[in-house]
């Protein structure tokens, strides 16, 4: 099995930032980013305990950590 990185043309990536952007575009499409942001912005507690909800919320924030979300959006 060939690794995705080795299948890229050698001239396509010349900096670390380009590599990070290419990798994120490949494995974390904009639709997933939008979904994570939406989950954070529409976060509500229903019948769960605060402890369970907080654990779930931290998981979402951790998944979105690569996107450098502003603190106000997390709160």
N, C-alpha and C positions, 0 to 999 in steps of 0.2 A: 504494500500500500504506500503510495507516494504522499508525503506530507504537503499540505496546501502551500506552505511558504516556499518550498523548493520549486513549485510549479509556476511561480511568478517570474516574469521577465526580469533580468538583473538590473535593467535601467529604471525600472518603475519606482523603486524605493531607494532614496539617497540619504534620508535623515531618519532619526528615531521617531520624530513626530509623524512623518509620513507612514512609517511602519505601524505606529499605534493607530492612526486613522484608518489604515487599510484593514488592520486586524479587527477593529471595532465595527467597521462597516460590514465585514464578512460575517462576524459572529453575533453582533448585537445591532440588528437593523433599526432604523428610525421608528418603525412601528412598535418595537419592544420598548424603546426609550419613551415614546409617547405614553404607552401603557403604564410604565413605572411612574412617570410624572403624574399621570391621572390618578393612579392608586394613592400616591402621596397626598395630592391635593384634595381628594374626596374621602380621605380616611375618616371613618366614624366607628364608634364603639356601639355594638348592638347588645346582645345578651351575654357576651363574654366577660370574663373578669378583667380587670385592668392589667393584671399580670400577663394574661394570655394575649391581650390586644397589644401590649407593649412589646412582647416578643415578636409578634407578627410584624409590627411597624418597624422594628429594628432590622428584620430580615429584608424588608422592602428598601429601607435606606441603604443597607449594605449592598444590595444588588444595583442600586443607582449610584453608588459611590464613584464610579468612573466618569460620571457626567458632570461633576463639580456643580451640583445644585446649590443655589444660594441658601443660606441659613434660614431666611424668612420663608422660603418655600417648604423647608422641612418642618418648621414650627407650625 
